[in-house]
Amino acid sequence: MTPFQFIERPAVFTAKTAATKPVYAVTPSDLEEGKFEPPVLAWAKAAGFKAEAGALLLVPAGGEVGSAFFGLGNDPAEAPFITGRLSKLLPAGDWHIETAASLPPEQLALGYGLGTYAFSRYKAEKQRDVRLAVPESVDVADIERQLAAVFLARDLVNIPTNEMGPIELEGAFRALGEHYGATVTSIVDEDLLKENFPLIHTVGRASASAPRLLELHWGEKGHPRVTLVGKGVCFDTGGLDIKGAANMALMKKDMGGAANVMGLALMIMDAGLKVDLQVLVPAVENSISGNAFRPGDIYRSRKGITVQIDNTDAEGRLVLADALAYADENPPDLMIDMSTLTGAARVALGTELAPYFTDDETLSARLMEAAKAKADPLWRLPLWMGYDKDIRARAADVTNSPSGGMAGAITAALFLKRFVTATRSWAHFDIYAWVLADKPHAPVGGEAFAIRALYRVIRDMAAK
């Protein structure tokens, strides 16, 4: 097994000294109020700088660049991580941000750090010698922890399946666990049947890379128990109900749920939160061969629920079902599952907003509060039991693909709900795990969704 190598990146933060140069992060109203030294303000006005979001103006001093203006736009809240552009625009050197009272210093620093990301595994990227000094009030270690988690999720999704199949995903999972002294185990191939994980085996058995269930344990018994479950479909052809070429092109990202829970686990372990952590990743490839599962097949799940296969492209809920049922046998205080599960979630909320489902009103309120505080957008969708009838099948207990095509994200969540019966606090996240167009803080490619908000919720839970 090839060990996963974490991509090393240069330090992006430094200490503020007399030598660090100021970046005046400003809104148009800041310019109008003239809060700066007259020569600097005169230069900005002469250059026509209007503080549009993401605009940079270098200000000379003594024959070299002495400072810079950076535009936040009229409503900085609309682009909370706009400072990601600074990492690409500023000349080499050490800088610090002045003003910007409209955004918290932690957010300014995090935005800058997020903007430094580049996926350089296959294409050399010229490293820029630019660093940002942050105020002493900012917890730099926590900012770096969040960056490491987001970058891990991005890297795992961005690596193509020829180097991030089930075997390699296990390697990355083990490397993460070993780094933090966690216990990591796996159940592979035919042993899945012996250990009663039939759906995980069914979905992954057609691949040359054997299916497996990965499990990590970290922390101390007696602390609040947290279980994270991530869909690890390393590539999804759709199976015998094969996808078209356009829909298959991004299917290396179908393990985005696994990538995101691994990033979240990194933050939990790195922060030393007082929790008893379990992470489960069913790692498979939904391939096509002579032993691929078929439309019309019926399988008995770990929980005993029988599942009729009406579409082999609805495989993610199958592998999650066995993993969730296993976790639910010893109910944790909090269970979170994350998956790139349905196109219907994208139709409902687009690609930038992470939908989640839960029956726990207290958990939902905490998630929304954390989402706002961390600028990590979430939106709750309903576990509407009126649609539960749609997942019933004629010849089995449930179908994996209801007919009609309506409310697909909700019916998928209701399917999973059947396998979580003892755990009182559970939330299902149906994420996209991808950025379609460059943002100041994120290039096109794999992305972390909701894990910074979840980290805040779990951190608060552990502190009680």
Stockholm file with secondary structure:
# STOCKHOLM 1.0

chainA/1-464         MTPFQFIERPAVFTAKTAATKPVYAVTPSDLEEGKFEPPVLAWAKAAGFKAEAGALLLVPAGGEVGSAFFGLGNDPAEAPFITGRLSKLLPAGDWHIETAASLPPEQLALGYGLGTYAFSRYKAEKQRDVRLAVPESVDVADIERQLAAVFLARDLVNIPTNEMGPIELEGAFRALGEHYGATVTSIVDEDLLKENFPLIHTVGRASASAPRLLELHWGEKGHPRVTLVGKGVCFDTGGLDIKGAANMALMKKDMGGAANVMGLALMIMDAGLKVDLQVLVPAVENSISGNAFRPGDIYRSRKGITVQIDNTDAEGRLVLADALAYADENPPDLMIDMSTLTGAARVALGTELAPYFTDDETLSARLMEAAKAKADPLWRLPLWMGYDKDIRARAADVTNSPSGGMAGAITAALFLKRFVTATRSWAHFDIYAWVLADKPHAPVGGEAFAIRALYRVIRDMAAK
#=GR chainA/1-464 SS CCCCCCCCCCCCEECCCTTSEEEEEECHHHHHHTCSCHHHHHHHHHTTCCCCTTCEEEEEETTEEEEEEEECCSCGGGSTTGGGGHHHHSCSEEEEEEECTTSCHHHHHHHHHHHTCCCCSSSCCCCCCEEEECCTTSCHHHHHHHHHHHHHHHHHHHSCGGGSSHHHHHHHHHHHHHHTTCEEEEEETHHHHHTTCHHHHHHHTTSSSCCEEEEEEEECTTSCEEEEEECEEEEECCTTSCCCHHHHTTGGGGGHHHHHHHHHHHHHHHTTCSCEEEEEEEEEEECCSTTCCCTTCEEECTTSCEEECSCTTCCHHHHHHHHHHHHHTSCCSEEEEEECCCHHHHHHHTTTSEEEEESCHHHHHHHHHHHHHTTCCEEECCCCGGGGGGGBCSSSSEESSCTTCCSHHHHHHHHHHTTCCSCSSEEEEECCCEESSCBTTBCSEECCCSHHHHHHHHHHHHHC
#=GC SS_cons         CCCCCCCCCCCCEECCCTTSEEEEEECHHHHHHTCSCHHHHHHHHHTTCCCCTTCEEEEEETTEEEEEEEECCSCGGGSTTGGGGHHHHSCSEEEEEEECTTSCHHHHHHHHHHHTCCCCSSSCCCCCCEEEECCTTSCHHHHHHHHHHHHHHHHHHHSCGGGSSHHHHHHHHHHHHHHTTCEEEEEETHHHHHTTCHHHHHHHTTSSSCCEEEEEEEECTTSCEEEEEECEEEEECCTTSCCCHHHHTTGGGGGHHHHHHHHHHHHHHHTTCSCEEEEEEEEEEECCSTTCCCTTCEEECTTSCEEECSCTTCCHHHHHHHHHHHHHTSCCSEEEEEECCCHHHHHHHTTTSEEEEESCHHHHHHHHHHHHHTTCCEEECCCCGGGGGGGBCSSSSEESSCTTCCSHHHHHHHHHHTTCCSCSSEEEEECCCEESSCBTTBCSEECCCSHHHHHHHHHHHHHC
//
